[in-house]
Amino acid sequence: MRLYVAKPLQEGCWPGILFYSDIYQLGPPITRLADRLAGYGYVVAAPEIFHRREPLGTIIEPNDLGRLRGNDNALSTSIAAYDDDASATLQWLDEHPSVRSECLGTIGFCLGGHIAFRAALSREVKATVCIYPTGLQDGKLGIGIADSLERASEIRGSLFTIFGSLDPHVSPEARQKILANLASIPNLNHQTSLFECNHTFMRDDGARWDPQRSDECWNLITQFLNDKLKCL
């Protein structure tokens, strides 16, 4: 499994972040997001989520054909495979000399937001950010039906979910189902934000990109990660 790794230029020991792309894998819009996060003071490790189905280094173009290809890859990957990759990357971060192993978090976008949610089930994950996560409400992730939302009570770290009110892939009904389920869990440290944006509003390569809302989102994300990871 190939990892894209970004870290601060300064020498030091930093919190580690398991970073998940959307269905197009690690193209420039996604690696720019990873680089930006690293610049805030994190070692960021981003796995290729479809490495079992695509040649190493594959970037899927964000067009109609690429969307079909990415979704086919997503639905043809076992849920256990996503979980295994999360465990492997968290172990890699735990053993990295520049990572504070007691300060591990995860972040993901779209499909990656769902996978990050599942990574949060690992007890070593202290903070999780799920940005417009798809399939949480109905278990749509890979082969079979994922039990992610049903297992939310297993999350021991803090959780931050981010949604777009104009997102056709996470409808208002789906969003409400997710939030109601999370609100019903005693002692779950969860916060959420809703932006008047479409799906993938943080990708800087398409008409749905909203730079102003993206900057606002980054402010919230970095504040959350700072609070949950850098003060341990």
C-alpha positions in Angstrom: 0.0 0.0 0.0 1.4 3.4 -1.0 1.2 6.3 1.3 1.4 10.0 0.5 3.2 11.5 3.4 3.5 15.2 4.3 5.0 16.7 7.4 6.1 20.1 8.8 9.5 21.4 7.5 10.6 22.0 11.1 12.3 19.2 12.9 10.2 17.9 15.8 7.6 15.4 17.0 4.1 16.1 15.9 0.6 14.6 16.1 -0.1 12.1 13.4 -3.1 12.2 11.0 -4.5 9.3 8.9 -5.8 11.1 5.9 -8.4 9.7 3.5 -9.1 11.0 0.0 -12.4 10.9 -2.0 -13.0 8.3 -4.7 -10.5 9.9 -7.1 -7.5 9.0 -4.9 -4.5 11.2 -4.4 -4.6 13.7 -7.2 -3.3 17.3 -6.8 -6.5 18.7 -5.2 -6.3 16.1 -2.4 -2.5 16.2 -1.9 -2.8 20.0 -1.6 -5.3 19.5 1.3 -2.9 17.0 2.9 0.0 19.5 2.5 -2.0 22.3 4.0 -2.9 20.1 7.0 0.8 19.2 7.5 1.6 22.9 7.5 -0.5 23.3 10.6 1.8 21.0 12.5 0.9 17.4 11.7 2.5 14.3 10.1 -0.1 13.3 7.5 -0.2 9.8 6.0 -2.7 9.3 3.1 -3.2 5.7 1.8 -4.3 5.0 -1.7 -7.7 3.6 -0.9 -8.1 1.5 -4.0 -4.6 0.0 -4.1 -6.0 -3.5 -4.3 -7.8 -2.6 -7.6 -5.6 0.0 -9.2 -1.9 0.2 -10.1 0.2 2.1 -7.5 0.1 5.8 -8.1 -3.2 5.8 -10.0 -5.1 9.1 -10.0 -8.7 8.9 -11.2 -9.9 11.9 -13.2 -12.9 13.7 -11.6 -15.1 13.4 -14.7 -18.1 11.2 -15.5 -16.0 8.1 -16.4 -13.8 8.7 -13.4 -16.8 8.9 -11.1 -18.1 5.5 -12.4 -14.6 4.0 -12.0 -14.2 5.4 -8.5 -17.6 4.2 -7.4 -17.0 0.8 -8.9 -13.7 0.5 -7.0 -15.4 1.7 -3.8 -18.2 -0.9 -4.0 -15.8 -3.7 -5.0 -13.6 -3.3 -2.0 -14.4 -5.2 1.2 -15.2 -3.3 4.3 -12.6 -5.4 6.1 -10.0 -4.2 3.6 -10.7 -0.6 4.5 -10.4 -1.5 8.2 -7.1 -3.4 7.6 -5.6 -0.4 5.8 -6.6 1.9 8.6 -4.9 -0.3 11.2 -1.8 -0.6 9.0 -1.5 3.2 8.5 -2.1 3.9 12.2 0.6 1.5 13.1 2.9 3.2 10.6 2.2 6.5 12.2 2.6 5.1 15.7 6.1 3.9 14.8 7.2 7.0 12.9 10.0 8.8 14.7 8.4 12.2 14.0 5.0 11.3 15.4 3.7 11.6 19.0 2.1 8.2 19.1 -0.3 9.2 21.9 -1.7 11.9 19.5 -3.2 10.2 16.5 -6.2 11.4 14.6 -7.9 10.9 11.2 -9.7 13.0 8.6 -11.5 12.1 5.4 -13.5 13.5 2.6 -16.6 12.0 0.9 -16.1 8.2 0.9 -13.0 8.9 2.9 -15.1 10.6 5.5 -16.9 7.3 6.0 -13.7 5.4 6.2 -12.3 7.9 8.7 -15.4 7.3 10.8 -14.6 3.6 10.9 -11.0 4.4 11.7 -12.3 6.3 14.7 -13.5 2.9 16.1 -9.8 2.2 16.9 -9.1 3.2 20.5 -5.8 4.9 19.6 -7.6 7.5 17.5 -8.1 10.6 19.7 -9.8 12.9 17.1 -11.7 12.3 13.9 -13.0 14.8 11.2 -15.5 13.5 8.7 -16.1 15.9 5.9 -19.3 15.4 3.8 -19.1 11.6 4.6 -21.2 9.4 2.3 -23.0 6.2 3.1 -23.1 6.6 6.9 -26.8 6.7 7.0 -27.3 3.4 5.0 -24.1 1.5 5.4 -23.1 2.0 1.7 -19.3 1.7 1.7 -17.9 -1.4 0.0 -19.0 -5.0 -0.5 -22.0 -5.6 1.8 -23.5 -3.2 4.3 -21.2 -1.4 6.7 -22.2 -1.3 10.4 -20.4 2.0 10.9 -23.2 4.1 12.4 -24.4 1.2 14.5 -20.9 0.9 16.1 -20.6 4.7 16.8 -20.8 4.0 20.6 -17.3 2.4 20.3 -15.7 5.7 19.4 -13.6 6.8 22.4 -12.0 9.9 20.8 -13.7 13.2 19.8 -15.7 13.4 16.5 -16.3 16.4 14.2 -18.7 16.0 11.3 -19.0 18.6 8.5 -21.8 18.7 5.9 -23.0 20.8 3.0 -26.7 21.8 2.9 -26.7 21.7 -0.9 -25.0 18.2 -1.0 -27.1 15.8 -3.1 -25.1 12.8 -1.8 -25.9 13.4 1.8 -29.5 14.6 1.8 -31.1 16.5 4.7 -32.9 13.3 5.7 -29.6 11.4 5.7 -27.9 14.1 7.6 -30.6 14.2 10.2 -30.5 10.4 10.6 -26.7 10.5 11.2 -26.9 13.4 13.6 -29.8 11.9 15.6 -28.0 8.6 15.9 -24.8 10.3 17.2 -26.8 12.5 19.6 -28.4 9.5 21.1 -25.0 8.0 22.3 -24.2 8.9 25.9 -20.7 10.4 26.4 -19.9 10.7 22.7 -17.9 13.9 22.2 -19.3 15.0 18.9 -19.7 18.4 17.3 -21.0 19.2 13.8 -21.1 22.1 11.3 -23.3 22.8 8.3 -22.2 25.0 5.4 -24.4 26.3 2.6 -22.3 24.3 0.1 -22.4 21.5 -2.4 -20.6 18.2 -2.2 -16.7 18.4 -2.5 -16.8 22.1 -1.7 -13.2 21.8 -0.4 -11.7 20.5 -3.7 -10.1 23.4 -5.6 -10.5 22.0 -9.1 -14.2 22.3 -9.9 -17.3 24.5 -10.0 -18.4 23.3 -6.6 -15.3 24.6 -4.9 -16.1 27.4 -2.3 -12.8 29.0 -1.2 -14.4 31.2 1.4 -16.3 28.3 3.1 -13.2 26.1 2.8 -11.1 28.6 4.7 -13.9 28.8 7.4 -13.9 25.0 7.5 -10.2 24.8 7.9 -10.3 27.3 10.8 -12.8 25.0 12.6 -10.9 21.8 11.7 -7.5 23.1 13.0 -9.1 24.5 16.2 -10.7 21.0 16.8 -7.5 19.1 16.1 -5.5 21.6 18.2 -7.9 21.2 21.1 -8.0 17.4 20.9 -4.4 16.4 19.9 -1.9 19.1 20.6 -2.9 19.6 24.3 -2.5 16.0 25.3 
